Amino acid sequence: MRSRAGPFILGFVQSLFRYRGCNYSAAQIESIRQLIAAHPGLSRRRLSAKLCQAWNWVQPNGQPRDMVARSLMLELHRAGHLELPAKRVSPPNNAVVHGRAVWTCQPERQSQLGLGLEPVPLECSLGQLGPLEIRLVRRTPQEGLFDGLLQSHHYLGYTRPVGEHLKYLVYGRGQPVACLAWSSAPRHLGPRDRFIGWSPAQRGANIHLLAYNTRFLIAPWVRVPRLASHVLAAVARRIAADWQALYQHPIYLLETFIEPERFRSTCYRAANWIYLGLSTGRGKDARTKEPNRSLKELWVYPLRADFRHHLGVLSYG
């Protein structure tokens, strides 16, 4: 049987370690130690692949959950529960490299990316901009450009997603004008969970049917009123089908956080997103109930009128 979160989540086990909403027992951690001991010559990457194979740990599309397995093993290593082999290589941050060089690379490379030698400032109306081209760029030659644009121009930079995710690069007049990154939704958000009306069990079974907008960038050389809300609406119309094509399941609700000290949420409001309230100001690994970061606005967008039914809520209100 394939498992979304690992092979040991059924039944009660005494938890020794908790990671990404799942509990892991001493016996499970010991099985990872034995796997490492049985393959002393393997790298961390190869060991994570072995763990996925041993636990039958796969995504709905059949691909191994190697990034999640690797992250789990690293957290266990940091917590002192096991010892991983020494890290063999430290590859460069490709997002940083692309961010520095994206507009200065050689002409033939720019041609491959569909760029001119320099970004052309765009200041016009949405109608004058003309039709937009929305490209799904994950696992394509344009993915490096996407990562570099976020690293260079988004105030949070670029962070490589773990788990299910999509990357959209939006072109106008032949050059990039916007980037949108989407990933798996956070496990527990009080305002969202109350809005949906699901129980903890329903949330655990259906959280993968939500998508989280982690990054949204309008390129700094673009000044086009209403472009941001137009892009949000256009992506919302296609994201469920794109998610289905890659991960073999749709999504029914979108969500995002906005920092009110930086942004006014105008484009989300104009695209008919729903404001649910403020975050608690505590990260997922917070050890106390005291805020340890800025409060953020939580916004959601249902992709279907009957989204609650598809999220396991049989009755609401």
VEXNU-195856 format. One record per residue (C-alpha): residue number from 1; x negated, y, z. Coordinates in Angstrom, 2 decimals. Layout:
BEGIN
NODE  tido       px       py       pz
NODE   NUM        X        Y        Z
...
***
This chain:
BEGIN
NODE  tido       px       py       pz
NODE     1     0.00     0.00     0.00
NODE     2    -1.37     3.40    -0.91
NODE     3    -1.60     5.98     1.83
NODE     4    -1.57     9.76     1.55
NODE     5    -3.33    10.35     4.88
NODE     6    -5.26     7.15     5.49
NODE     7    -4.37     3.55     6.24
NODE     8    -3.92     3.76    10.00
NODE     9    -1.14     6.30    10.50
NODE    10     1.59     3.69    10.96
NODE    11     2.28     2.47    14.46
NODE    12     0.88     3.74    17.74
NODE    13    -2.84     3.94    18.33
NODE    14    -4.71     5.60    21.13
NODE    15    -6.22     8.68    19.54
NODE    16    -9.89     9.50    20.00
NODE    17   -10.16    12.15    17.28
NODE    18    -7.64    14.31    15.42
NODE    19    -8.28    15.72    11.97
NODE    20    -5.90    17.39     9.47
NODE    21    -2.84    16.31    11.45
NODE    22    -3.83    12.63    11.73
NODE    23    -5.07    10.73    14.78
NODE    24    -8.04     8.36    14.56
NODE    25    -8.71     5.69    17.17
NODE    26   -12.01     4.43    18.55
NODE    27   -11.59     1.30    16.43
NODE    28   -11.18     3.33    13.26
NODE    29   -14.24     5.42    14.01
NODE    30   -16.20     2.26    14.80
NODE    31   -15.21     0.89    11.38
NODE    32   -16.78     3.98     9.77
NODE    33   -19.96     3.45    11.82
NODE    34   -20.12    -0.13    10.61
NODE    35   -19.63     0.99     7.01
NODE    36   -22.56     3.42     7.35
NODE    37   -24.72     0.74     8.97
NODE    38   -23.90    -1.75     6.22
NODE    39   -25.04     0.68     3.49
NODE    40   -28.13     2.45     4.88
NODE    41   -29.34     3.57     1.47
NODE    42   -26.19     5.35     0.32
NODE    43   -25.74     9.12     0.22
NODE    44   -22.91    10.89     2.01
NODE    45   -21.03    11.15    -1.27
NODE    46   -21.32     7.42    -1.95
NODE    47   -20.30     6.60     1.61
NODE    48   -17.13     8.67     1.28
NODE    49   -16.28     6.72    -1.88
NODE    50   -16.86     3.47     0.01
NODE    51   -14.57     4.66     2.80
NODE    52   -11.79     5.46     0.32
NODE    53   -12.21     1.99    -1.15
NODE    54   -12.20     0.26     2.24
NODE    55    -9.15     2.16     3.49
NODE    56    -7.33     2.23     0.15
NODE    57    -7.27     6.02     0.60
NODE    58    -5.91     7.49    -2.63
NODE    59    -3.86    10.38    -3.98
NODE    60    -0.44     9.80    -5.57
NODE    61    -2.14     9.84    -8.98
NODE    62    -4.45     7.01    -7.92
NODE    63    -7.61     9.09    -7.56
NODE    64    -9.68     8.53    -4.38
NODE    65    -9.37    11.12    -1.62
NODE    66   -13.15    11.37    -1.46
NODE    67   -13.27    15.06    -0.50
NODE    68   -10.97    14.46     2.47
NODE    69   -12.93    11.34     3.44
NODE    70   -16.20    13.24     3.22
NODE    71   -14.80    16.08     5.33
NODE    72   -13.54    13.64     7.96
NODE    73   -16.93    11.94     8.18
NODE    74   -18.69    15.29     8.45
NODE    75   -16.39    16.43    11.29
NODE    76   -16.97    13.14    13.13
NODE    77   -20.72    13.63    12.63
NODE    78   -20.56    17.17    14.03
NODE    79   -18.49    15.98    17.00
NODE    80   -21.09    13.32    17.81
NODE    81   -18.88    10.30    17.07
NODE    82   -21.17     8.96    14.35
NODE    83   -24.40     9.78    12.54
NODE    84   -24.46    10.44     8.82
NODE    85   -27.59    10.06     6.72
NODE    86   -29.57    13.21     6.10
NODE    87   -28.18    15.50     3.44
NODE    88   -30.11    14.82     0.26
NODE    89   -29.33    17.88    -1.84
NODE    90   -27.84    21.34    -1.30
NODE    91   -26.38    22.30    -4.68
NODE    92   -26.07    26.01    -5.41
NODE    93   -22.76    27.75    -4.95
NODE    94   -21.56    27.81    -8.55
NODE    95   -18.99    30.48    -7.74
NODE    96   -21.72    32.86    -6.65
NODE    97   -23.84    32.05    -9.70
NODE    98   -20.95    32.60   -12.08
NODE    99   -19.93    35.72   -10.20
NODE   100   -23.33    37.31   -10.77
NODE   101   -23.68    36.27   -14.38
NODE   102   -20.20    36.02   -15.84
NODE   103   -20.42    39.27   -17.83
NODE   104   -24.13    39.03   -18.61
NODE   105   -24.40    35.51   -19.98
NODE   106   -25.53    34.87   -23.53
NODE   107   -23.11    35.71   -26.38
NODE   108   -22.54    32.08   -27.36
NODE   109   -21.54    31.21   -23.78
NODE   110   -19.20    34.20   -23.62
NODE   111   -17.65    33.04   -26.87
NODE   112   -16.97    29.64   -25.30
NODE   113   -15.21    31.37   -22.42
NODE   114   -13.19    33.59   -24.73
NODE   115   -14.80    36.82   -23.57
NODE   116   -16.27    39.91   -25.07
NODE   117   -19.63    41.21   -23.96
NODE   118   -18.00    43.44   -21.33
NODE   119   -14.51    43.58   -19.83
NODE   120   -12.45    46.24   -21.53
NODE   121   -10.59    48.56   -19.11
NODE   122    -6.86    48.08   -19.49
NODE   123    -4.54    50.89   -18.44
NODE   124    -1.12    50.65   -20.04
NODE   125     2.45    49.56   -19.44
NODE   126     3.38    45.90   -19.13
NODE   127     5.11    46.06   -22.51
NODE   128     2.07    47.60   -24.15
NODE   129    -0.16    44.88   -22.72
NODE   130     1.64    42.34   -24.84
NODE   131     2.21    38.63   -24.22
NODE   132     0.13    36.94   -21.54
NODE   133    -1.57    33.60   -21.85
NODE   134    -1.56    31.53   -18.65
NODE   135    -4.21    28.82   -18.67
NODE   136    -4.49    25.97   -16.20
NODE   137    -8.27    25.92   -15.90
NODE   138    -9.07    23.28   -13.30
NODE   139   -11.52    20.76   -14.82
NODE   140   -12.03    22.92   -17.92
NODE   141   -14.97    25.04   -19.11
NODE   142   -13.14    28.15   -17.82
NODE   143   -13.13    26.91   -14.20
NODE   144   -16.54    28.45   -13.54
NODE   145   -15.28    31.80   -14.81
NODE   146   -12.26    31.55   -12.51
NODE   147   -14.44    30.76    -9.48
NODE   148   -16.86    33.56   -10.33
NODE   149   -14.16    36.19   -10.72
NODE   150   -12.75    35.37    -7.30
NODE   151   -16.18    35.30    -5.71
NODE   152   -17.07    38.67    -7.21
NODE   153   -13.81    40.58    -6.92
NODE   154   -11.52    39.04    -4.27
NODE   155   -12.05    40.38    -0.75
NODE   156   -12.07    36.82     0.64
NODE   157   -14.41    35.51    -2.05
NODE   158   -14.06    31.98    -3.34
NODE   159   -13.73    28.83    -1.24
NODE   160   -13.62    25.44    -2.86
NODE   161   -10.21    23.87    -2.13
NODE   162    -9.86    20.46    -0.50
NODE   163    -6.96    18.26    -1.56
NODE   164    -4.38    18.98    -4.22
NODE   165    -4.84    22.32    -5.95
NODE   166    -4.34    24.22    -9.20
NODE   167    -6.15    27.18   -10.73
NODE   168    -4.54    29.59   -13.19
NODE   169    -6.45    32.12   -15.28
NODE   170    -4.25    34.73   -16.96
NODE   171    -5.38    36.40   -20.19
NODE   172    -4.13    39.62   -21.72
NODE   173    -5.47    41.01   -24.99
NODE   174    -8.03    38.21   -25.07
NODE   175    -9.67    38.80   -21.70
NODE   176    -9.00    37.69   -18.10
NODE   177    -6.59    39.92   -16.21
NODE   178    -5.57    37.76   -13.22
NODE   179    -6.45    34.63   -11.21
NODE   180    -4.16    32.55    -9.00
NODE   181    -5.27    29.62    -6.81
NODE   182    -2.85    27.17    -5.21
NODE   183    -3.51    24.37    -2.75
NODE   184    -1.81    22.02    -0.32
NODE   185     0.27    23.82     2.31
NODE   186    -0.78    24.21     5.97
NODE   187     0.65    21.48     8.18
NODE   188     2.62    23.61    10.61
NODE   189     3.93    27.14    10.26
NODE   190     6.68    28.00    12.72
NODE   191     8.61    30.57    10.62
NODE   192     8.44    28.35     7.53
NODE   193     9.48    25.21     9.36
NODE   194    12.44    26.98    10.94
NODE   195    13.43    28.41     7.55
NODE   196    13.42    24.94     6.00
NODE   197    15.09    23.39     9.02
NODE   198    13.17    20.13     8.93
NODE   199    12.12    17.93    11.82
NODE   200     8.46    17.07    12.52
NODE   201     9.02    13.67    10.88
NODE   202    10.56    15.27     7.78
NODE   203     7.70    17.76     7.62
NODE   204     5.11    14.99     7.86
NODE   205     6.77    13.05     5.06
NODE   206     7.32    16.00     2.71
NODE   207     4.66    18.64     3.39
NODE   208     2.95    17.64     0.13
NODE   209     5.97    19.05    -1.74
NODE   210     4.93    22.62    -0.83
NODE   211     2.16    24.71    -2.43
NODE   212     0.17    27.51    -0.81
NODE   213    -1.01    30.53    -2.81
NODE   214    -4.54    30.87    -1.40
NODE   215    -5.85    33.56    -3.78
NODE   216    -4.28    36.11    -6.11
NODE   217    -6.47    38.57    -7.98
NODE   218    -5.65    41.24   -10.51
NODE   219    -8.96    42.09   -12.20
NODE   220   -10.30    45.48   -11.04
NODE   221   -10.54    46.78   -14.61
NODE   222    -6.76    46.28   -15.10
NODE   223    -4.23    49.01   -14.32
NODE   224    -0.86    47.71   -15.49
NODE   225     2.22    48.48   -13.34
NODE   226     4.38    45.45   -12.51
NODE   227     1.77    43.02   -13.86
NODE   228     1.32    41.25   -10.50
NODE   229     5.02    40.49    -9.97
NODE   230     5.36    39.47   -13.63
NODE   231     2.48    36.99   -13.29
NODE   232     3.89    35.57   -10.04
NODE   233     7.26    34.95   -11.68
NODE   234     5.69    33.39   -14.78
NODE   235     3.56    30.98   -12.75
NODE   236     6.52    30.07   -10.51
NODE   237     8.43    28.94   -13.60
NODE   238     5.81    26.37   -14.56
NODE   239     3.94    25.32   -11.40
NODE   240     6.26    22.44   -10.44
NODE   241     5.80    20.80   -13.84
NODE   242     2.03    21.39   -13.73
NODE   243     1.82    19.84   -10.27
NODE   244     3.88    16.89   -11.44
NODE   245     1.60    16.34   -14.42
NODE   246    -1.57    16.27   -12.32
NODE   247    -0.41    14.72    -9.04
NODE   248     2.70    12.75   -10.07
NODE   249     5.03    14.67    -7.78
NODE   250     6.74    18.08    -8.05
NODE   251     6.80    20.91    -5.53
NODE   252     9.87    22.77    -4.28
NODE   253     8.63    25.70    -2.18
NODE   254     5.76    28.19    -2.55
NODE   255     4.23    30.11     0.33
NODE   256     1.49    32.64     1.02
NODE   257     0.02    34.89     3.69
NODE   258    -0.44    38.64     3.25
NODE   259    -2.59    40.88     5.45
NODE   260    -0.33    43.91     6.10
NODE   261    -3.31    46.07     7.05
NODE   262    -4.63    45.66     3.50
NODE   263    -1.58    45.13     1.30
NODE   264     2.05    46.16     1.14
NODE   265     3.39    42.88    -0.33
NODE   266     5.04    44.87    -3.11
NODE   267     4.49    42.33    -5.88
NODE   268     5.83    39.39    -3.83
NODE   269     8.89    41.38    -2.86
NODE   270     9.44    42.41    -6.50
NODE   271     9.12    38.74    -7.56
NODE   272    11.93    37.84    -5.11
NODE   273     9.79    36.11    -2.51
NODE   274    11.30    35.92     1.00
NODE   275     9.59    37.42     4.04
NODE   276     9.76    35.11     7.07
NODE   277     7.77    36.96     9.72
NODE   278     4.28    37.23    11.14
NODE   279     1.79    34.51    11.88
NODE   280     0.68    33.81    15.46
NODE   281    -2.87    34.99    14.75
NODE   282    -4.27    31.59    15.69
NODE   283    -6.15    29.35    13.30
NODE   284    -5.42    25.66    12.91
NODE   285    -8.32    24.76    15.22
NODE   286    -7.52    27.32    17.94
NODE   287    -8.02    25.90    21.44
NODE   288    -5.81    28.44    23.24
NODE   289    -2.61    30.32    22.54
NODE   290    -4.45    33.63    22.38
NODE   291    -4.69    35.28    18.90
NODE   292    -8.17    35.00    17.43
NODE   293    -7.57    36.63    14.05
NODE   294    -5.37    39.26    12.41
NODE   295    -1.63    38.73    12.12
NODE   296    -0.40    37.98     8.60
NODE   297     2.96    38.17     6.89
NODE   298     4.38    34.84     5.74
NODE   299     6.27    34.86     2.42
NODE   300     7.97    31.94     0.67
NODE   301     9.62    31.30    -2.68
NODE   302    12.03    28.36    -3.20
NODE   303    11.71    26.85    -6.66
NODE   304    15.20    25.32    -6.56
NODE   305    18.43    26.25    -4.83
NODE   306    18.62    22.75    -3.31
NODE   307    14.99    22.74    -2.16
NODE   308    15.93    21.71     1.39
NODE   309    17.58    18.53     0.13
NODE   310    14.39    17.60    -1.74
NODE   311    12.35    18.31     1.40
NODE   312    14.37    15.75     3.36
NODE   313    16.84    18.08     5.08
NODE   314    20.27    16.52     4.57
NODE   315    22.19    19.32     6.26
NODE   316    21.26    22.87     7.18
NODE   317    22.93    25.60     9.18
***
